[in-house]
Amino acid sequence: MRNKGLSQVIAKETSSIKEVMRLIDRSGIRVAYITDKRGQLLGAVSDGEIRRSILKGKDIKDTVKNIINPAPVVLREKDLENKYSIRRSVKKILERMPDSRYLLVVDKDHRPKQMVAIANLLEKDKDRRDEEHSGKSVLVVGGAGYLGSALVRQLLNRGYKVRVLDILMFGDESIKDLQGNKRYEFIEGDMRNISTIVRAMADMDAVINLAAVVGDPACSNKPEMAIETNYFSNKALAEACKFHQINRFIYASTCSVYGAMDGDKELDETSPLNPVSLYARSKIQSEEGILDLEDENFSPTILRMSTLYGYSQRMRFDLVVNTMTKNAVVDGKIIVHGGGKQWRPLLHVEDAAYSYVRCLEAPFKAVKGGVFNVGSRQQNYQIFQIADAVKQCVPQARLINEGETNDLRNYFVSFSRVEKKLNFKVSHGLKESIQVIKEAIESGRIKNVADPKYYNVEYNK
């Protein structure tokens, strides 16, 4: 691990709060050290201290001098060979900022000399994942949902502190077992309430927004709520993150924005958008509104998700794979409309959750202001191919082709960008996932598949 250059972390006492904010964003270590005219260390200021000062009414044009911590944890140059002093200094800085990776070394005149990696100081071969992510705090808006309940568990397993904001429209069964985890916190509330948003994002390092009125039928059923939630509230959340200097903001969009494909060209992130539903249009508006906020201090990331499938703690039976599997097991029928030649990119819910982890852990330059299709080229399926896969897993079910379809969506999507930039790969296959859902229904692990809580449109009614 290379040393951080001093120029990346040192600011003058005459620097404005805004200038120091930029410095912190560029350095990636969440703290800046402030020196006087003679180059002596006056103190330090963290990104959290800056956020709190802004909340108390500080103008970002003001000088940083009045908000600095005059007693930051540093290591004296003469103590570089003193193991006791090193351990004491490292312990102090990790108590204050658990995810710290560097320690400032000062000379006998208290002038900054170098930034040294804590791992090098301790000479320990630590688990890199724990070193980088333990103590980092992530707010997951919509964390009790189909995708959110999978993502929250993955983040906790990787050492993150996780706070969930959710209105609990579908109950709390999906996250109830997480209560008691010291790194987990839950806030019940509506993201459409700005005071709730502000309270939820306090002291967070990153925000992932999964909350939405999801799916074409659900949006058509309540169009006003869909626009309010999917556009206005999402943009307000992004604006709040920008104001509070939370730079890692990831928004869940959808490949439905491509709508009806013109010809057979593979669609990438630069392809024209052709939405055929209110759901897709609201997502496009949100993408545009969020990306318009991008500047040197705020760089959101957009993940366009494929059609999700698979078992989740908050199960859904209004997604094509899950619906076909449920119908095959319960009713003995697999229904395809209009021949089923439309293309759909599929993505298992656990793989979808992992894409947000990859985005969080990717170098900031790789994701800032980026739009990524999320999925796998090998899991672009035509509807009749999905039906065939379900038939192979539930052979006693009858495959029925019924009339024309009123679903105009048809898109074959490229995922080369997310694979190259985020090194993202899927690990779940279609047939094995169908078998898991089948077993969950037959064993009674999923009770009463007709319960409206498994269907977004029915529950929203």
C-alpha positions, 0 to 999 in steps of 0.5 A: 500500500503506497503512502498518500501524498501530503498535497492530497490531505493538507489544506491551509487555514485560509481555505474555505469549507468548500475547498476542503470538501473538494480535497476530502473527496479527491483524497478518499480518506475522509479527513483533511489536515489544516496548517498555518502560514508556517506549515505547522499543524493546526488540526484536522477536519473530517467529512462528518464534522463538515456535514454537522457544521453545515447543518448548524448553519455554516456557510461553505464559503467560510474559512475552515479554521473555525470548525477544525479539531485542534487535537487530531491523532498523529504520530511523531516522527521520532516514534516511528520505531516505537511499537508502543507509540504506534499501537497507541496512536493506531488504537486512538484513530480507529476508535474515532474513525474505524475505517481509517487506513492512514496516519499522519506523521509530524516532525519535532516542530509539528509539521506534517511529514508523511502519510503512512498506511496503518497496515504497514505500521502494524506489519500485519497481514489483515483481511483486506475486506475487513480493513476496507469496509469495517465501520463504513455506514450505508443507508439502504432506502427500501431495504425491506423489499425484494432486492433490499432484504438481500442487499442488506444481508450481503452488506452486513456479511462484508462488515458494513454498518447498515441502516434501513429506511423503509415504509414497511408496505409489505411488513417486516418479516424480511428483516425481522431476524436482523434485529439485535445485530450491532451493525444494523439499524432500522428506521420506519418511515416514508422517503417522501418526507424530507425530515425523515430522509435527513434523519436517516442519512445522518453520519452515513458514508453512502446511500443506496436508493431502491425505494420505488413503486415497482413494475408496470401494473403497480405504476398504472394502478397508482400513477400519481403515487408512482410519479411522486415516489419514483421521480420527485422523492428520488430527486429530493433524496439525491439533492439531500445527499449532495447537500450533506456531502454524501458522494456515494449515491447509487440509484436503482433504475431498470432496463425497462427504459429500453422498452421496445427494441428497434430491430435486433441490435444489442442495447448498451448504455448509449442506446436510445431509450424507448419506454412503453410504460409509466414505470419506465418513463418515471425511471428515465426522469429520475435518472436525468434529474439525479445526473443533472445534480452531478458536479465535482462534489457529487457524482451519483451512479445509476444501475439499470437492473435486468428483470429480477428473479429468484427466492428472497426473504420478501418474495414476489410472484409478479416477476416473470420467472417467479410467476411462471414457477408458481403457476406451474407448481400450484396450478399445473400451468405455464402460460405464454402469451403471443408466442413469447418471442420477446427478449428479457434480460434476467438477473437473480436477486442475489446477483443484483444485490452483489452489483451494488456491493461491487459499485460501493467497493469500486474505485470512485473514478470508475463509477462517478456519474456512471450508468451501468446495465446490470446482468449477464449476456448469457441470461438474455432470454426469450419468454418462451425459453423461460417457459421451457426452463420452468417446464423442465423443472416442473415436468408435470405442468402443461405449457399453454400458449394464449393469444396475443400479449399486451406487453410491448417490452422487447430488449436484448441488453449488453452488459460489457460495461459493468463486467469490465469496469466493476468486474461484475459476474453472475453466480446464479443460474436460471434452472437452479433458481427455479428449483429453489422456488419450487421447493420453497412452495412445496415445502410450505416455506412460502405459505399461501402464495395467493397472499397479496403481499407477494404481488406489488400491484395487488398490495398497492390497491 
